[in-house]
Amino acid sequence: MNPGEPLKTLYWDKGRLYLLDQRLLPGECSYLSCATAGEVAAAVKQMVVRGAPAIGISAAFGLVLAARQAAERGDGPGELCETLRREAALLLDARPTAVNLAWALERMQGKLSEAASLPSGLIAESLESEALAILEEDLATNRRIGLHGAALLPDAANVLTHCNAGALATAGYGTALAVIRAAVAEGKIVHVYVDETRPLLQGARLTALELVEEKIPATLITDNCAAFLMSRGRVDLVITGADRIAANGDTANKIGTYGLAVLARHHRIPFYIAAPCSTIDRRLAAGEQIVIEERDPTEITRIHGQALAPATVTAYNPAFDVTPAELISALITERGVVCRPGRAGIEKLFRD
């Protein structure tokens, strides 16, 4: 980790995918080597890698690994394609809410269809090139998100963010944190309030780490402190990332985001979502159709093996909630900013 540079979430080297094990941060910086699509799926499910864009990129390389193995076994193009269909289903099942996972897999399967008549080795090479393109495009997309969003931040802004939508959730630079980084690069003074983000503390462990590494002033708060800060006039705006955005602008993000949007509306504070257009799922009419992942209840009842609650208590652990579009001041994408996002504004993004 070099001061002033975003952390590297993942990288591809000599036929292997290396994922920064985010479960160990901030205490340890260690990379997990993945040699199979199954290992990538397990890493996604176990939160080694997380963040909608990052898991989409990881899944793309998961298919590359499967293709390379099939080619090395001597499988013909037909066998290889069938193997990749199975592996894509396995990867897609790893986490159901973030649409970038499905988006990346669909893009890879489109490339597979184009290359299906080639020898297996060339199919694998074609898929590798596509996965690398997805990675590089994500970096460029994030920087454009930052440039579009920076204009929304006033100088001397106190920004509240939730979960981690930084370099660690993407190929690098981030979405919500891209806006903050870009504003700082423009010379604006920005201070960030970082929600801890229970139960896995992505804010405390990851977002705070990114901001400290880049020397951006930040203050860590408990999740239930946000209302107090807003009531005292100490928050100028809220900005978060997203895991899936419906056609009408309803947005799924880390659990607790909806509550912040309600608080922001009550206190007349702008509430912004920063996300790439690949996070917009135009096949879903509204947020009520978004599948919400439910995770292991022990993430709530235990931490590092230590009990936080009685062993027999029932716990409910949805990973995401849905913020209605009417509570979102603007959606910041690489193609521009949509104020008061709704169907018409979102559709315009894809026409321009």
TAWO-V879275 format. One record per residue. N is the residue number from 1. RES is the residue in one letter. PSI is psi in whole degrees, -180 to 180 (999 if undefined). Layout:
N/RES/PSI + N/RES/PSI
//
This chain:
1/M/116 + 2/N/127 + 3/P/137 + 4/G/-8 + 5/E/137 + 6/P/148 + 7/L/146 + 8/K/113 + 9/T/-40 + 10/L/159 + 11/Y/157 + 12/W/128 + 13/D/121 + 14/K/47 + 15/G/15 + 16/R/150 + 17/L/128 + 18/Y/126 + 19/L/128 + 20/L/122 + 21/D/97 + 22/Q/-11 + 23/R/-24 + 24/L/-13 + 25/L/148 + 26/P/1 + 27/G/-33 + 28/E/135 + 29/C/103 + 30/S/140 + 31/Y/136 + 32/L/127 + 33/S/128 + 34/C/126 + 35/A/-9 + 36/T/160 + 37/A/-35 + 38/G/-39 + 39/E/-37 + 40/V/-45 + 41/A/-43 + 42/A/-40 + 43/A/-39 + 44/V/-47 + 45/K/-37 + 46/Q/5 + 47/M/24 + 48/V/-46 + 49/V/140 + 50/R/171 + 51/G/129 + 52/A/-52 + 53/P/-40 + 54/A/-40 + 55/I/-28 + 56/G/-46 + 57/I/-43 + 58/S/-43 + 59/A/-39 + 60/A/-45 + 61/F/-27 + 62/G/-41 + 63/L/-34 + 64/V/-45 + 65/L/-43 + 66/A/-40 + 67/A/-43 + 68/R/-41 + 69/Q/-42 + 70/A/-42 + 71/A/-40 + 72/E/-30 + 73/R/-15 + 74/G/15 + 75/D/143 + 76/G/171 + 77/P/-40 + 78/G/-46 + 79/E/-42 + 80/L/-45 + 81/C/-40 + 82/E/-41 + 83/T/-44 + 84/L/-32 + 85/R/-41 + 86/R/-44 + 87/E/-36 + 88/A/-39 + 89/A/-39 + 90/L/-45 + 91/L/-42 + 92/L/-32 + 93/D/-11 + 94/A/-42 + 95/R/119 + 96/P/-17 + 97/T/-45 + 98/A/118 + 99/V/-21 + 100/N/-27 + 101/L/-51 + 102/A/-39 + 103/W/-47 + 104/A/-41 + 105/L/-39 + 106/E/-40 + 107/R/-42 + 108/M/-38 + 109/Q/-31 + 110/G/-43 + 111/K/-37 + 112/L/-43 + 113/S/-39 + 114/E/-34 + 115/A/4 + 116/A/-24 + 117/S/-6 + 118/L/163 + 119/P/154 + 120/S/-40 + 121/G/-38 + 122/L/-31 + 123/I/-46 + 124/A/-42 + 125/E/-40 + 126/S/-41 + 127/L/-37 + 128/E/-43 + 129/S/-39 + 130/E/-42 + 131/A/-41 + 132/L/-36 + 133/A/-41 + 134/I/-43 + 135/L/-50 + 136/E/-38 + 137/E/-35 + 138/D/-42 + 139/L/-46 + 140/A/-40 + 141/T/-44 + 142/N/-39 + 143/R/-36 + 144/R/-38 + 145/I/-45 + 146/G/-44 + 147/L/-41 + 148/H/-39 + 149/G/-26 + 150/A/-32 + 151/A/-20 + 152/L/-13 + 153/L/121 + 154/P/162 + 155/D/151 + 156/A/40 + 157/A/139 + 158/N/112 + 159/V/134 + 160/L/130 + 161/T/161 + 162/H/141 + 163/C/-150 + 164/N/115 + 165/A/48 + 166/G/-155 + 167/A/-35 + 168/L/-15 + 169/A/2 + 170/T/-171 + 171/A/-15 + 172/G/149 + 173/Y/-45 + 174/G/-176 + 175/T/-75 + 176/A/-44 + 177/L/-21 + 178/A/-40 + 179/V/-43 + 180/I/-45 + 181/R/-44 + 182/A/-39 + 183/A/-42 + 184/V/-42 + 185/A/-28 + 186/E/-3 + 187/G/4 + 188/K/148 + 189/I/122 + 190/V/136 + 191/H/136 + 192/V/127 + 193/Y/125 + 194/V/112 + 195/D/136 + 196/E/-36 + 197/T/78 + 198/R/152 + 199/P/-11 + 200/L/2 + 201/L/42 + 202/Q/-31 + 203/G/-50 + 204/A/-42 + 205/R/-36 + 206/L/-56 + 207/T/-45 + 208/A/-39 + 209/L/-46 + 210/E/-44 + 211/L/-40 + 212/V/-44 + 213/E/-35 + 214/E/5 + 215/K/36 + 216/I/122 + 217/P/129 + 218/A/149 + 219/T/124 + 220/L/133 + 221/I/158 + 222/T/156 + 223/D/-35 + 224/N/15 + 225/C/-14 + 226/A/-44 + 227/A/-41 + 228/F/-47 + 229/L/-43 + 230/M/-40 + 231/S/-25 + 232/R/6 + 233/G/26 + 234/R/4 + 235/V/126 + 236/D/-28 + 237/L/160 + 238/V/137 + 239/I/130 + 240/T/172 + 241/G/-162 + 242/A/154 + 243/D/-27 + 244/R/135 + 245/I/123 + 246/A/169 + 247/A/-26 + 248/N/2 + 249/G/-11 + 250/D/139 + 251/T/127 + 252/A/131 + 253/N/180 + 254/K/140 + 255/I/133 + 256/G/-16 + 257/T/-44 + 258/Y/-44 + 259/G/-40 + 260/L/-38 + 261/A/-40 + 262/V/-45 + 263/L/-42 + 264/A/-41 + 265/R/-42 + 266/H/-38 + 267/H/7 + 268/R/48 + 269/I/134 + 270/P/139 + 271/F/114 + 272/Y/145 + 273/I/131 + 274/A/123 + 275/A/151 + 276/P/159 + 277/C/-21 + 278/S/-15 + 279/T/-11 + 280/I/122 + 281/D/92 + 282/R/-7 + 283/R/-18 + 284/L/123 + 285/A/-38 + 286/A/166 + 287/G/-25 + 288/E/-16 + 289/Q/-7 + 290/I/127 + 291/V/127 + 292/I/119 + 293/E/133 + 294/E/125 + 295/R/174 + 296/D/125 + 297/P/-23 + 298/T/-15 + 299/E/-25 + 300/I/-40 + 301/T/-13 + 302/R/153 + 303/I/124 + 304/H/40 + 305/G/-6 + 306/Q/130 + 307/A/133 + 308/L/-10 + 309/A/164 + 310/P/143 + 311/A/-28 + 312/T/1 + 313/V/144 + 314/T/135 + 315/A/146 + 316/Y/127 + 317/N/66 + 318/P/138 + 319/A/-20 + 320/F/162 + 321/D/174 + 322/V/125 + 323/T/121 + 324/P/145 + 325/A/-32 + 326/E/-17 + 327/L/-3 + 328/I/121 + 329/S/-41 + 330/A/150 + 331/L/123 + 332/I/118 + 333/T/176 + 334/E/-16 + 335/R/0 + 336/G/-177 + 337/V/132 + 338/V/110 + 339/C/141 + 340/R/65 + 341/P/134 + 342/G/-173 + 343/R/-47 + 344/A/-46 + 345/G/-39 + 346/I/-42 + 347/E/-36 + 348/K/-33 + 349/L/-37 + 350/F/-8 + 351/R/-30 + 352/D/999
//
